Amino acid sequence: MIRHLIATAVLVLAGVAAPAGAQEASSSDPISVITVGNLIPDVETGPIGPATIRVQSGKIISVERRTAPPSDDGNSINLSDKTVMPGLIDLHVHLTGDPGGDFWKQATEPAEWGVVVGAKNALLTVKAGFTTVREAGSSQYSAFSLRKGTADGVIPGPRIIAAGPALAIVGGHGDTTGFKEDINDALASGYSCTGAVECAEKVRKASRAGSDIIKITATGGVLSQQGRGLEAHFTDAEMTSIADTAHSLGLKVMAHAHGARGIEAAARAGIDTIDHGTFADDAALRAMKANGTVLIPTLMAFKGVGEGLGKGIYTPVVENKIRETLGNVGKAVTKAKDMGVPVAFGTDAGVFDHGRNAEEFQLMVNAGLTPREAVASATTLAAKTLGMENQIGRVAAGYSADLIAVDGNPLDDVTVLENVDWVMVRGRIID
């Protein structure tokens, strides 16, 4: 008993989320009755017209294809003039950062500042209609603290699937660079690795620390302070070790990847998602299809960094890499769709201002997805990518009460999702 209490205290202090289902629903909890003008319970089926949703203890307990008369009861919510649908899912965000920050600030700002910034951005994100996000890299405990804060309702924000620090090669994208070597070493997060054995160890270390998913930087990156190109960083043996170790622990792996050969190698190694995928060619996409790898194109990232060019925001090294990528934005999405590679929703928010996440939908449509495919990428497909398709991404009994309300039909015009009028996450209404 004492050992159990000590273990529980350690988990709480570390910011590790409690296991799913740890909070039991009580039959005495109030039931919220939501009157809906037009319900989209599942993007695949489309709108079904007026409906009533009942919510209790953070879960949807019933969905009926008729409307309950609106009342003045404090537990009644009248959305009879709105379209209601599942909350949106963004599979690539950086809540603890804002765009344009000078790289040297990591030497002057404490990691705790990321929690302050993250609390601000969590609210902006959830108000924009995103009720679940995958936090794609942060300092050791900042995203874990945010995860617990939003789960417990201490701060308003989305459900957070948190990676923690990314695994990187020494001196590569995701490792600390840009300073003298002694400063680089002092600032390093401790998750760079060399060789299959050490990389497996770092996966286990991330799991022990509380990571929900393993993030690796499989290729060079655009915003890091080294100009060695955007191709593969890890060896095949290292990436295979990372993927196999993570999967043995029940964790998925997401890979920052730009260059075609790095993408192909990551897919062959069993990495679950390729995030960015800028220069993916036919060979890379064939490897992704063969291995069931999902593309997360993050088109808003390129729009965001493009807006900052020539303004003194980025160093010359970074500006050169930005210009190298811009001519290829969206091409991988078109090819992926043609080749049957699943394309799910992610934005890289933090590279641009948080709260603009829904602008990604129109960019995906411009790249060749239909509006229905684009919205599915942020609901049913995103939920499946997380392995949470029985919990989120639909409006159905037993699912988390993650709901948004908009004017119009996003399956006809995705831009209506840029103006979300009402949000509920885990049964809590966001003001």
N, C-alpha and C positions, 0 to 999 in steps of 0.2 A: 504493500500500500504506500509506504513512504517513498520507495523508489519510483512508483508511478507518479506521485505528486511532484517529486523533484524533476522527473522527465517532462511533465506537463509545464512546470514553471520555466524550464529551460527553453521549451518550444515557444512559449509566449514571449519571453525576453528576446529571443532571436527573431521574432516577427514571422514565424512560420505559421502558415494558415492551418486551421484545424481541419481534420478530415471532412470530406463532404458528408452531409447527413448528421454531423455531430450535434446540430441544433434541431431538436425535435419540435415538430409542430404541435401546438396545443389546441384542442377542440374549443377552448374558451377564447382563442384569439378572434378578433373581429373579422368579419368577411366584408371585403370591399366589392361593390357591384359596379361594374363599368359598362355604361351604355354606349354602344359604338354605332356610328352611322354607316361605315363600310369597313368590314374586317378582311385583312389579308392574313389568314392563319398560316399559310405556307405559300412561298413565292411560286412553287410549281403549280399549285391549283388556282392561284389568283384570288381576286376579291370575291367574297360570298355575300356581300350586302350587310344589312343591319344584323347586329349580334349583341349578346350579353356575355361578359367575361366576369367570372367570380374568382377573387384572389384571397387567399388566407395564408398567413405565416410565410409570405414570400413566394408561394407557389400558386400556379393557376389550378383551381379545383374543378372548374367547369367552363365550357364554351357552348353557348346555345345560339342557334341561327334564328333568333328573334330578340327583340329588345324589351328589357324591363322598363317600365315607366320611370323616368327620372324623378328623383325625390330630393328633398332638402336634407335628408339624412346625412350626417357627416361622413358616412361610409359609402355614399353614392357618388359616382363620378360621371358627369354627363359629357360624353364626347360624341354626341349624336350628329354633329356637323363635321366630323373628322374621319379620315381614314386611319385606322389603327393596324399596326403590323408588328412583327418581332423587332426587338431592339437590334441595332446593327453591331457588327463585330469587325474590329480592325486588328489584323494579325501582325502589324509591325508599327509600334510607336515607341517613342522615348519620352515618357512623361517627365523624367527628371531633368530634361534639358530644354533650352529654347534656342531658336535659330541665331546664327551669327555670332555666337560667343567666341571670344579669342581663345585659342587653344591653351595659352599659357595660364588661363584662369584656374585650370585644374591644379596648379601649384600654389594658388592663393586662396581658393574657396574650399571650405571643409565639405566632406561628403554629406554631412547633415543638411547642408543648404539644398541639396537635391530633393530632400523630403518637402521642404518649403515650396520650392518650385513645382514639385510634383503634385502637391495638394492643389495648387492653383490650376495646373493643367488637367488634373483629373476632373475638376468641376467643368472646365471648358469642354472637355471631351464628352462627358456624359450629357451635358446640355445640348450638344450637337447631335445626340441620338445614339451614341456608341455606348452600349451597355456592357460590352466585354471587349477587352483589349489584350493583346500579347505584348508585354513590355520586353523590348528586344535588346536590352543591354543597359546596365546601370552600375553604379558603385555597389559594393558588397551587400549592403543591407537596405539601401534607400527604397528600392522598388518593393522589397519584401515588407517594409514598414507601411508603404502605401497600400499594398495588398491587404494587409490586416486592417488598416484604417477604413478602407472602403467596405470590406467584408463585414466588419462590426458596426458600420454605420457611424463611425466617429467622424469621418470626413465624407462628403458627397463625392461619388465617383463611380466608375465602372468596375465590374469584376476584372481583376488583374491576374493574368497568367504571366508570371515573372521569370525571366531568365537569370537575372543577376549579371555578373561580369562575363563578357564573352571570352571564349577560348581563342587564342591567337598564336601565330608563330612569333618567335622573338624578333622584335623590330618590325613586325607587320601591322596591317590594319587591325585595330583593336588592342594592340600593345601600346604602351606609352612611348611616344617618340616626339622629337622636336626640341628636346632639352639636351644638356650635357649628360653623359652617360651616368654619372653618379646621381643626377636628378631623375633621369628615366628610371633607374633602379629603385629609387626611394618612392616614386609615385606608382610603380607598377602594381597591378591588382593581385598578382600571383597566379594568374591563370594562363600565361603563355606556356607552351610546352614544345618539346623536341623529342621525336621518337614515339612509337606506338605505345610503349609501356607508360611513359610519363603522361601522354595525352589521356590514356585510360584513367590514370590516377587523378587528373584534373577534373574529369567527368564525375568521378566518385566524390571528389571534394565539393564540386558544385551541388551535387545531389545532397550531400550531408549538410551543406549550408542552407538548403531550402529551395533550390531552383525547381520550378515547375517544368522547365524545358531547357535544353542545352542550346546555347547560341555559339556558333563558330564563325570566324571570318575566313571563309574558304579561299578568297582571292583578295587582291589588293582592293583598296577603297578610295573613294573620291575625296573625302574630307580629312583624311589623315595626313600628317606632315611628312610624308615620304613619297617620292615620285617614281617608284619602281614599277609602275604599270599596274594593270588590273587583272592579271592572270593568277593562276593557281599559287597558293601559299603552302598549304599542307601537302605532304606526300600522300600517295594512295594508301599506304599502310597506316599512316596517322589518322586519316579520315575514316577508314574502315574500323579502326580501333575505337574511335570516338562514337561512331554510330552503333557498333555492336555493344559497347559498354553501356551507353545510354539506354538502348532497347532492353538490355538485360535487367535494367533498373526500372523499367516501365516508363521511361522518359522518351519523348520525341526530340529530334534535332532540327534546328533551323539554321540555314547557312546564308550569310551575306555572301553573294557571289555575282561578279560582273562578267568576267572573261569566259569565253565559250569552253575552253578546255578545263578550266576550274569548275564550271557548272557540270560538265560531263563527268568529271572525276567524282564530284560530290554525289551526283545521282547514282553512279555505279557503286559507290561506297555504302549506299543505303540511307543517305540524308533525306529527311522527310519533306522539307520545303526548301526551295531556292528563292531567296528574297533579293529582289532587283532583277537579276537575269538579263542584264542589259544587252550583252552581245551573244545571247544564246543563238546558236545556229542549228541546222537540221540534225547534226550528229548529237549535239547536246540535248536537244529536245527528244530525240529518239531514246536516249538513255533515260531521260526523265519519264517518258511514257512507259518504258519497259520496267521501271522500278517503282511506278506509282508515285513519283515525286510531284509535288504541287508547286506551281509558279505563283509567287507573290510579287507583282510587278512594281509596286510603289511608284507610280507615275507622278504623284504629287511631289515626291522628293526632287525630281528633276525640274519640275515647274518652280519649286521653291528656291533651289540653288540658282536656277537661271535668272530669277528675279533679283538675286544679289550680285550678279556679275558687274564688274566695273565700278563698284561702290566702296571699295576698300574694306569689304567685309572679310574676304578670303585672302590668304597668302598667294603669291604668284604660283607656287607649286600646285595648290588646290585649284586655282582658276584654270590652269592648263588641263587638269584632269576633268573638270566640269565641262569644258568645251569639247573634250574628247568624247564624252558620253552623249551630249545633247542631240546629235544627229541620229541616234539610234533609239530614242525614246518611243516606246509603243510597238516597235517592230516585233519584239519577242511575243507580245500578246497575240498579235495577228497570226504568227506562225504556230504558236501553241494551240490556239483554237482549231486551226486547220488540221493539226496533227493529233488532236484528241488529248492534249495535256491539260489537266484541270487548272483553271486560273482562279485563285481566291484573292480576297480583298486585303490589302495592306497599304499603308501610306508613307511610312517613315516620318510621321508627325514628330516635330522637334527639329527637323531640318527646315520645316516651314512652321508657321504659327499654329499651335494647337487650336482645335475648334473648326479648322477648315477641312477636316478629313473628308467630308462628303463631296468635295469638289473632285475627288478621285473617280466618282461614278461616271461623270461626263467624259473624263479622259479615257476611261475603259471603253465607253461606247465609241468614242472617236477612234480607238484602236481596233474596233471590229466586233466587240461584244454587243448583243442586243440589250435593251434596258432590263429585260427579265433576267438574262444571264448575269448582268452586272449586279443587280440586287441580290440574286441568289449567291453570288460570290461573297457577299457580306452577311449572309444569313445561313441558309442550309449548308452550303459548301464550306464556309468558314467554320461552322460548328463541327462538321465532319472532320475537317483538317485538325481540329483540336482534340478529336476523339470525344466530343461532348454533344453529339447529334441527338442524344436522348434527353438532353437537359436544356439546351438553348437553340435558337435559330428558328423556332416555330412557336405559334400560339396554340397550345394544346394542354389538356389536363395533365398534371404531373410535371410540366415544364416550369422552369423559373419564370416568375412574373417580371419579365423584361419586355417592356412595351414602349412604343413611340406612337405619336399621333401627328399627322401632317394634313395639309390641304391637297386635294388632288390624288392622282394615281401614279406612284413612282414607277409602275411597270409600263407606263406610257411615256413618262417624262421624269428621268432620274434627277433632274435639278430640283424637284420639289423636296428632295431629301436634304437640301442645303438650308432649309428653313423648318426645323422641327419645332412644333408648338408645345409638346408635352412629353415627358419622359418618366417612366417607372423602371427602376432596376431593383431586382430582388424584392419586389413588392413595396419599395419605398418610392414615393413621388419626389422628383427633383424639382425644387423651386427654381 
